Every structure is written in C-alpha cells, then in structure tokens.
Amino acid sequence: MTSPASTPTSAPGDMPTVDSLSYEQARDELIRVVSVLEQGGTTLEESLALWERGEALATRCEEWLIGAKARLDAARGAAAAE
C-alpha cells in the first residue's frame, strides 16, 4: 500500500518519524503510549511528550484507514462499472 501523504512529524530521540510508520507500527506504538500514560509515574514533561506522540500516531492511523477506504471505494466503483 502506498503511504498516504502527511506532514513529517519529528520524533523524540531515536524514534522514527510518525509519517514513516506503517498502520500496524503506528497502531502498536499508540497502544504502548496509551498504556504508559494510563500507568502514570511519568513526569509532566514526559506525559506531554507522550500525549503529543499519541495524537500524531492516532492521526497517522486515521490517514491509513482513510486511504484504505478510498482504495476499497475505488475498487468497488471499478467492479460496478464492469
């Protein structure tokens, strides 16, 4: 699947940029981010960075899903035209 266009999102440290992640990678990382936030025990600054990363990951997942839906709609339209 061709990756949807998105604005590059820088990542802290050695983490890959959000726009380079596949749907599965973004989803799995989002699950980890939510888990860390739910557990607590991080500083305010760490929590904010995680929240921002989580928002970017959720947006990336949504981009992939919108792209997949568009491809399905196009395939259905082509099949109906036959």
MOPAC internal coordinates of N, CA, C and O (Angstrom, degrees):
PM7 1SCF
backbone

  N    0.0000 0     0.00 0     0.00 0    0    0    0
  C    1.4485 1     0.00 0     0.00 0    1    0    0
  C    1.5196 1   107.60 1     0.00 0    2    1    0
  O    1.2310 1   120.59 1   -44.81 1    3    2    1
  N    1.2992 1   116.47 1   135.19 1    3    2    1
  C    1.4464 1   120.95 1   176.52 1    5    3    2
  C    1.5108 1   108.65 1   -74.86 1    6    5    3
  O    1.2310 1   121.11 1   -44.07 1    7    6    5
  N    1.3287 1   115.49 1   135.93 1    7    6    5
  C    1.4508 1   118.28 1  -176.68 1    9    7    6
  C    1.5159 1   110.86 1   -73.07 1   10    9    7
  O    1.2310 1   120.22 1   -40.05 1   11   10    9
  N    1.3142 1   117.19 1   139.95 1   11   10    9
  C    1.4525 1   120.74 1   179.37 1   13   11   10
  C    1.5214 1   110.13 1   -68.37 1   14   13   11
  O    1.2310 1   120.94 1   -28.27 1   15   14   13
  N    1.3087 1   115.80 1   151.73 1   15   14   13
  C    1.4548 1   120.13 1   178.24 1   17   15   14
  C    1.5163 1   109.37 1   -70.08 1   18   17   15
  O    1.2310 1   121.49 1   -39.64 1   19   18   17
  N    1.3074 1   114.76 1   140.36 1   19   18   17
  C    1.4487 1   118.97 1   176.17 1   21   19   18
  C    1.5097 1   109.09 1  -156.10 1   22   21   19
  O    1.2310 1   121.38 1   -16.68 1   23   22   21
  N    1.2993 1   114.96 1   163.32 1   23   22   21
  C    1.4443 1   120.67 1   177.03 1   25   23   22
  C    1.5102 1   108.63 1   -77.97 1   26   25   23
  O    1.2310 1   119.89 1   -48.63 1   27   26   25
  N    1.3404 1   117.81 1   131.37 1   27   26   25
  C    1.4647 1   118.45 1   179.33 1   29   27   26
  C    1.5215 1   110.73 1   -57.34 1   30   29   27
  O    1.2310 1   121.43 1   -43.35 1   31   30   29
  N    1.3051 1   114.87 1   136.65 1   31   30   29
  C    1.4531 1   121.22 1   178.81 1   33   31   30
  C    1.5094 1   107.35 1  -118.47 1   34   33   31
  O    1.2310 1   120.05 1   -63.90 1   35   34   33
  N    1.3142 1   117.51 1   116.10 1   35   34   33
  C    1.4473 1   118.58 1  -177.66 1   37   35   34
  C    1.5120 1   110.33 1   -71.96 1   38   37   35
  O    1.2310 1   121.76 1   -31.32 1   39   38   37
  N    1.3172 1   114.23 1   148.68 1   39   38   37
  C    1.4462 1   120.69 1  -177.90 1   41   39   38
  C    1.5144 1   109.20 1  -114.83 1   42   41   39
  O    1.2310 1   120.43 1   -32.88 1   43   42   41
  N    1.3182 1   116.79 1   147.12 1   43   42   41
  C    1.4493 1   119.29 1   177.90 1   45   43   42
  C    1.5196 1   110.99 1   -68.83 1   46   45   43
  O    1.2310 1   121.04 1   -34.48 1   47   46   45
  N    1.3126 1   115.62 1   145.52 1   47   46   45
  C    1.4595 1   120.68 1   175.16 1   49   47   46
  C    1.5054 1   113.44 1    60.96 1   50   49   47
  O    1.2310 1   121.54 1    45.11 1   51   50   49
  N    1.3139 1   114.66 1  -134.89 1   51   50   49
  C    1.4641 1   120.17 1  -176.87 1   53   51   50
  C    1.5258 1   112.67 1   -97.36 1   54   53   51
  O    1.2310 1   120.17 1  -164.73 1   55   54   53
  N    1.3303 1   117.29 1    15.27 1   55   54   53
  C    1.4653 1   121.13 1   179.32 1   57   55   54
  C    1.5223 1   108.65 1   -72.37 1   58   57   55
  O    1.2310 1   120.11 1   -37.26 1   59   58   57
  N    1.3335 1   117.39 1   142.74 1   59   58   57
  C    1.4633 1   119.77 1   178.29 1   61   59   58
  C    1.5295 1   110.68 1   -67.34 1   62   61   59
  O    1.2310 1   121.00 1   -25.26 1   63   62   61
  N    1.3232 1   115.69 1   154.74 1   63   62   61
  C    1.4553 1   118.49 1   176.83 1   65   63   62
  C    1.5217 1   108.35 1   -66.60 1   66   65   63
  O    1.2310 1   120.96 1   -32.31 1   67   66   65
  N    1.3061 1   115.78 1   147.69 1   67   66   65
  C    1.4596 1   121.28 1  -176.76 1   69   67   66
  C    1.5264 1   110.67 1   -60.44 1   70   69   67
  O    1.2310 1   120.30 1   142.21 1   71   70   69
  N    1.3286 1   117.03 1   -37.79 1   71   70   69
  C    1.4659 1   118.99 1  -176.30 1   73   71   70
  C    1.5222 1   113.11 1   -70.99 1   74   73   71
  O    1.2310 1   119.61 1   171.87 1   75   74   73
  N    1.3266 1   118.36 1    -8.13 1   75   74   73
  C    1.4613 1   120.50 1   177.76 1   77   75   74
  C    1.5291 1   112.31 1   -95.20 1   78   77   75
  O    1.2310 1   119.88 1   177.44 1   79   78   77
  N    1.3320 1   117.83 1    -2.56 1   79   78   77
  C    1.4603 1   121.58 1  -174.93 1   81   79   78
  C    1.5241 1   112.32 1   -87.41 1   82   81   79
  O    1.2310 1   121.47 1   -36.37 1   83   82   81
  N    1.3146 1   114.80 1   143.63 1   83   82   81
  C    1.4656 1   119.79 1   170.71 1   85   83   82
  C    1.5260 1   107.67 1   -72.68 1   86   85   83
  O    1.2310 1   121.02 1   -10.09 1   87   86   85
  N    1.3283 1   115.66 1   169.91 1   87   86   85
  C    1.4632 1   119.64 1   177.80 1   89   87   86
  C    1.5280 1   110.18 1   -57.79 1   90   89   87
  O    1.2310 1   120.62 1   133.17 1   91   90   89
  N    1.3178 1   116.42 1   -46.83 1   91   90   89
  C    1.4633 1   120.67 1  -176.17 1   93   91   90
  C    1.5258 1   111.61 1   -64.39 1   94   93   91
  O    1.2310 1   120.40 1   139.57 1   95   94   93
  N    1.3310 1   116.84 1   -40.43 1   95   94   93
  C    1.4567 1   120.38 1   178.55 1   97   95   94
  C    1.5305 1   110.64 1   -64.21 1   98   97   95
  O    1.2310 1   120.64 1   134.71 1   99   98   97
  N    1.3278 1   116.38 1   -45.29 1   99   98   97
  C    1.4643 1   120.62 1  -179.90 1  101   99   98
  C    1.5202 1   110.60 1   -64.01 1  102  101   99
  O    1.2310 1   120.27 1   136.53 1  103  102  101
  N    1.3192 1   117.09 1   -43.47 1  103  102  101
  C    1.4681 1   121.15 1   179.96 1  105  103  102
  C    1.5267 1   110.97 1   -62.37 1  106  105  103
  O    1.2310 1   120.56 1   134.20 1  107  106  105
  N    1.3317 1   116.54 1   -45.80 1  107  106  105
  C    1.4630 1   120.06 1  -178.66 1  109  107  106
  C    1.5276 1   111.78 1   -65.18 1  110  109  107
  O    1.2310 1   120.54 1   139.76 1  111  110  109
  N    1.3310 1   116.57 1   -40.24 1  111  110  109
  C    1.4581 1   119.17 1   178.10 1  113  111  110
  C    1.5293 1   110.65 1   -67.90 1  114  113  111
  O    1.2310 1   120.32 1   141.97 1  115  114  113
  N    1.3225 1   116.98 1   -38.03 1  115  114  113
  C    1.4684 1   120.82 1   177.60 1  117  115  114
  C    1.5277 1   110.23 1   -60.89 1  118  117  115
  O    1.2310 1   120.18 1   138.92 1  119  118  117
  N    1.3035 1   117.27 1   -41.08 1  119  118  117
  C    1.4695 1   121.07 1   177.55 1  121  119  118
  C    1.5313 1   109.95 1   -60.83 1  122  121  119
  O    1.2310 1   120.42 1   137.35 1  123  122  121
  N    1.3364 1   116.79 1   -42.65 1  123  122  121
  C    1.4687 1   120.26 1   178.81 1  125  123  122
  C    1.5326 1   111.22 1   -64.99 1  126  125  123
  O    1.2310 1   120.33 1   137.40 1  127  126  125
  N    1.3251 1   116.98 1   -42.60 1  127  126  125
  C    1.4663 1   121.39 1  -179.71 1  129  127  126
  C    1.5282 1   109.75 1   -61.13 1  130  129  127
  O    1.2310 1   120.38 1   132.86 1  131  130  129
  N    1.3186 1   116.87 1   -47.14 1  131  130  129
  C    1.4686 1   120.72 1  -179.93 1  133  131  130
  C    1.5268 1   110.09 1   -60.79 1  134  133  131
  O    1.2310 1   120.36 1   138.42 1  135  134  133
  N    1.3147 1   116.92 1   -41.58 1  135  134  133
  C    1.4586 1   121.09 1   179.96 1  137  135  134
  C    1.5287 1   111.20 1   -61.32 1  138  137  135
  O    1.2310 1   120.45 1   135.01 1  139  138  137
  N    1.3204 1   116.75 1   -44.99 1  139  138  137
  C    1.4671 1   120.64 1   179.31 1  141  139  138
  C    1.5280 1   110.12 1   -63.63 1  142  141  139
  O    1.2310 1   120.17 1   136.70 1  143  142  141
  N    1.3158 1   117.29 1   -43.30 1  143  142  141
  C    1.4680 1   120.47 1   179.59 1  145  143  142
  C    1.5235 1   111.00 1   -64.40 1  146  145  143
  O    1.2310 1   120.03 1   140.29 1  147  146  145
  N    1.3176 1   117.54 1   -39.71 1  147  146  145
  C    1.4643 1   120.90 1  -179.82 1  149  147  146
  C    1.5308 1   111.85 1   -66.82 1  150  149  147
  O    1.2310 1   120.68 1   145.98 1  151  150  149
  N    1.3280 1   116.31 1   -34.02 1  151  150  149
  C    1.4635 1   120.20 1  -179.16 1  153  151  150
  C    1.5174 1   112.21 1   -72.48 1  154  153  151
  O    1.2310 1   120.63 1   153.81 1  155  154  153
  N    1.3364 1   116.39 1   -26.19 1  155  154  153
  C    1.4605 1   119.97 1  -178.63 1  157  155  154
  C    1.5200 1   110.58 1    73.85 1  158  157  155
  O    1.2310 1   121.13 1    15.88 1  159  158  157
  N    1.2992 1   115.45 1  -164.12 1  159  158  157
  C    1.4578 1   120.01 1   177.59 1  161  159  158
  C    1.5197 1   114.02 1    83.96 1  162  161  159
  O    1.2310 1   119.89 1  -173.49 1  163  162  161
  N    1.3430 1   117.82 1     6.51 1  163  162  161
  C    1.4552 1   120.27 1   177.10 1  165  163  162
  C    1.5227 1   108.97 1  -105.48 1  166  165  163
  O    1.2310 1   121.37 1   -20.66 1  167  166  165
  N    1.3101 1   114.98 1   159.34 1  167  166  165
  C    1.4610 1   118.73 1   176.94 1  169  167  166
  C    1.5259 1   109.10 1   -70.76 1  170  169  167
  O    1.2310 1   121.23 1   -13.92 1  171  170  169
  N    1.3111 1   115.24 1   166.08 1  171  170  169
  C    1.4583 1   120.16 1   178.14 1  173  171  170
  C    1.5313 1   109.79 1   -59.18 1  174  173  171
  O    1.2310 1   120.57 1   135.53 1  175  174  173
  N    1.3183 1   116.51 1   -44.47 1  175  174  173
  C    1.4671 1   120.35 1  -179.01 1  177  175  174
  C    1.5287 1   111.05 1   -62.59 1  178  177  175
  O    1.2310 1   120.25 1   137.01 1  179  178  177
  N    1.3314 1   117.13 1   -42.99 1  179  178  177
  C    1.4676 1   120.69 1   177.80 1  181  179  178
  C    1.5278 1   110.72 1   -64.30 1  182  181  179
  O    1.2310 1   120.67 1   138.50 1  183  182  181
  N    1.3198 1   116.32 1   -41.50 1  183  182  181
  C    1.4607 1   120.66 1   179.13 1  185  183  182
  C    1.5186 1   111.40 1   -62.29 1  186  185  183
  O    1.2310 1   120.63 1   137.35 1  187  186  185
  N    1.3316 1   116.40 1   -42.65 1  187  186  185
  C    1.4667 1   120.05 1   178.30 1  189  187  186
  C    1.5207 1   111.34 1   -63.68 1  190  189  187
  O    1.2310 1   120.36 1   137.46 1  191  190  189
  N    1.3319 1   116.92 1   -42.54 1  191  190  189
  C    1.4669 1   120.72 1   178.62 1  193  191  190
  C    1.5270 1   110.31 1   -63.19 1  194  193  191
  O    1.2310 1   120.47 1   138.31 1  195  194  193
  N    1.3273 1   116.71 1   -41.69 1  195  194  193
  C    1.4641 1   120.40 1   177.94 1  197  195  194
  C    1.5267 1   110.63 1   -65.03 1  198  197  195
  O    1.2310 1   120.28 1   137.76 1  199  198  197
  N    1.3087 1   117.07 1   -42.24 1  199  198  197
  C    1.4704 1   121.06 1   179.51 1  201  199  198
  C    1.5240 1   109.88 1   -60.16 1  202  201  199
  O    1.2310 1   120.48 1   133.39 1  203  202  201
  N    1.3322 1   116.68 1   -46.61 1  203  202  201
  C    1.4605 1   120.87 1   179.86 1  205  203  202
  C    1.5215 1   110.98 1   -62.77 1  206  205  203
  O    1.2310 1   120.41 1   138.18 1  207  206  205
  N    1.3137 1   116.82 1   -41.82 1  207  206  205
  C    1.4660 1   120.79 1   177.35 1  209  207  206
  C    1.5312 1   109.41 1   -63.11 1  210  209  207
  O    1.2310 1   120.43 1   137.01 1  211  210  209
  N    1.3169 1   116.78 1   -42.99 1  211  210  209
  C    1.4557 1   120.86 1   179.13 1  213  211  210
  C    1.5191 1   112.25 1   -61.44 1  214  213  211
  O    1.2310 1   120.51 1   138.15 1  215  214  213
  N    1.3158 1   116.63 1   -41.85 1  215  214  213
  C    1.4739 1   120.35 1   177.33 1  217  215  214
  C    1.5212 1   110.53 1   -61.32 1  218  217  215
  O    1.2310 1   120.46 1   136.01 1  219  218  217
  N    1.3265 1   116.73 1   -43.99 1  219  218  217
  C    1.4616 1   120.88 1   179.39 1  221  219  218
  C    1.5331 1   110.69 1   -65.09 1  222  221  219
  O    1.2310 1   120.36 1   140.99 1  223  222  221
  N    1.3167 1   116.92 1   -39.01 1  223  222  221
  C    1.4695 1   120.96 1   178.42 1  225  223  222
  C    1.5251 1   111.00 1   -65.99 1  226  225  223
  O    1.2310 1   120.39 1   138.29 1  227  226  225
  N    1.3244 1   116.86 1   -41.71 1  227  226  225
  C    1.4672 1   120.37 1   178.59 1  229  227  226
  C    1.5255 1   110.21 1   -63.05 1  230  229  227
  O    1.2310 1   120.29 1   139.26 1  231  230  229
  N    1.3165 1   117.05 1   -40.74 1  231  230  229
  C    1.4636 1   120.88 1   177.23 1  233  231  230
  C    1.5162 1   110.60 1   -63.31 1  234  233  231
  O    1.2310 1   120.31 1   138.80 1  235  234  233
  N    1.3172 1   117.01 1   -41.20 1  235  234  233
  C    1.4730 1   121.11 1   178.74 1  237  235  234
  C    1.5313 1   110.47 1   -62.20 1  238  237  235
  O    1.2310 1   120.25 1   135.32 1  239  238  237
  N    1.3093 1   117.14 1   -44.68 1  239  238  237
  C    1.4634 1   120.58 1   178.13 1  241  239  238
  C    1.5243 1   110.34 1   -60.29 1  242  241  239
  O    1.2310 1   120.55 1   136.67 1  243  242  241
  N    1.3137 1   116.55 1   -43.33 1  243  242  241
  C    1.4582 1   120.74 1   179.60 1  245  243  242
  C    1.5296 1   111.04 1   -62.56 1  246  245  243
  O    1.2310 1   120.29 1   139.97 1  247  246  245
  N    1.3331 1   117.05 1   -40.03 1  247  246  245
  C    1.4684 1   120.73 1   177.65 1  249  247  246
  C    1.5313 1   110.57 1   -59.74 1  250  249  247
  O    1.2310 1   120.90 1   134.71 1  251  250  249
  N    1.3344 1   115.89 1   -45.29 1  251  250  249
  C    1.4618 1   119.76 1   178.92 1  253  251  250
  C    1.5269 1   110.81 1   -61.73 1  254  253  251
  O    1.2310 1   120.29 1   136.20 1  255  254  253
  N    1.3203 1   117.05 1   -43.80 1  255  254  253
  C    1.4637 1   120.28 1  -178.28 1  257  255  254
  C    1.5272 1   111.46 1   -66.52 1  258  257  255
  O    1.2310 1   120.21 1   140.64 1  259  258  257
  N    1.3220 1   117.21 1   -39.36 1  259  258  257
  C    1.4632 1   120.45 1   176.67 1  261  259  258
  C    1.5231 1   110.08 1   -63.54 1  262  261  259
  O    1.2310 1   120.48 1   138.11 1  263  262  261
  N    1.3402 1   116.69 1   -41.89 1  263  262  261
  C    1.4574 1   120.88 1   177.58 1  265  263  262
  C    1.5231 1   112.31 1   -63.01 1  266  265  263
  O    1.2310 1   120.66 1   138.50 1  267  266  265
  N    1.3220 1   116.34 1   -41.50 1  267  266  265
  C    1.4615 1   120.40 1   178.87 1  269  267  266
  C    1.5260 1   110.67 1   -65.04 1  270  269  267
  O    1.2310 1   120.33 1   138.94 1  271  270  269
  N    1.3300 1   116.98 1   -41.06 1  271  270  269
  C    1.4635 1   120.52 1   178.63 1  273  271  270
  C    1.5214 1   110.63 1   -63.73 1  274  273  271
  O    1.2310 1   120.29 1   139.33 1  275  274  273
  N    1.3197 1   117.05 1   -40.67 1  275  274  273
  C    1.4641 1   120.54 1   178.86 1  277  275  274
  C    1.5257 1   110.78 1   -62.58 1  278  277  275
  O    1.2310 1   120.55 1   139.34 1  279  278  277
  N    1.3187 1   116.55 1   -40.66 1  279  278  277
  C    1.4733 1   120.09 1   178.17 1  281  279  278
  C    1.5226 1   111.30 1   -65.12 1  282  281  279
  O    1.2310 1   120.60 1   138.71 1  283  282  281
  N    1.3364 1   116.46 1   -41.29 1  283  282  281
  C    1.4633 1   119.69 1   177.76 1  285  283  282
  C    1.5223 1   111.40 1   -64.85 1  286  285  283
  O    1.2310 1   120.62 1   136.29 1  287  286  285
  N    1.3243 1   116.43 1   -43.71 1  287  286  285
  C    1.4628 1   120.61 1   178.16 1  289  287  286
  C    1.5256 1   110.61 1   -60.16 1  290  289  287
  O    1.2310 1   120.42 1   138.08 1  291  290  289
  N    1.3333 1   116.80 1   -41.92 1  291  290  289
  C    1.4677 1   120.50 1   179.58 1  293  291  290
  C    1.5225 1   110.81 1   -65.48 1  294  293  291
  O    1.2310 1   120.42 1   139.27 1  295  294  293
  N    1.3236 1   116.80 1   -40.73 1  295  294  293
  C    1.4614 1   120.27 1   178.95 1  297  295  294
  C    1.5186 1   111.05 1   -65.74 1  298  297  295
  O    1.2310 1   120.64 1   139.02 1  299  298  297
  N    1.3165 1   116.37 1   -40.98 1  299  298  297
  C    1.4629 1   119.82 1   177.95 1  301  299  298
  C    1.5214 1   111.03 1   -64.97 1  302  301  299
  O    1.2310 1   120.59 1   140.18 1  303  302  301
  N    1.3386 1   116.47 1   -39.82 1  303  302  301
  C    1.4637 1   120.70 1   178.43 1  305  303  302
  C    1.5167 1   111.00 1   -64.27 1  306  305  303
  O    1.2310 1   119.99 1   139.94 1  307  306  305
  N    1.3231 1   117.61 1   -40.06 1  307  306  305
  C    1.4628 1   121.53 1   178.86 1  309  307  306
  C    1.5181 1   110.64 1   -67.44 1  310  309  307
  O    1.2310 1   120.13 1   141.34 1  311  310  309
  N    1.3374 1   117.36 1   -38.66 1  311  310  309
  C    1.4620 1   120.81 1   179.48 1  313  311  310
  C    1.5274 1   110.36 1   -68.58 1  314  313  311
  O    1.2310 1   120.23 1   142.74 1  315  314  313
  N    1.3211 1   117.16 1   -37.26 1  315  314  313
  C    1.4601 1   120.28 1  -179.94 1  317  315  314
  C    1.5248 1   111.45 1   -69.95 1  318  317  315
  O    1.2310 1   120.34 1   151.91 1  319  318  317
  N    1.3342 1   116.96 1   -28.09 1  319  318  317
  C    1.4553 1   121.54 1  -178.63 1  321  319  318
  C    1.5234 1   112.07 1   -75.95 1  322  321  319
  O    1.2310 1   120.51 1   161.89 1  323  322  321
  N    1.3167 1   116.64 1   -18.11 1  323  322  321
  C    1.4764 1   120.40 1  -178.13 1  325  323  322
  C    1.5019 1   113.02 1   -75.75 1  326  325  323
  O    1.2310 1   120.10 1   180.00 1  327  326  325

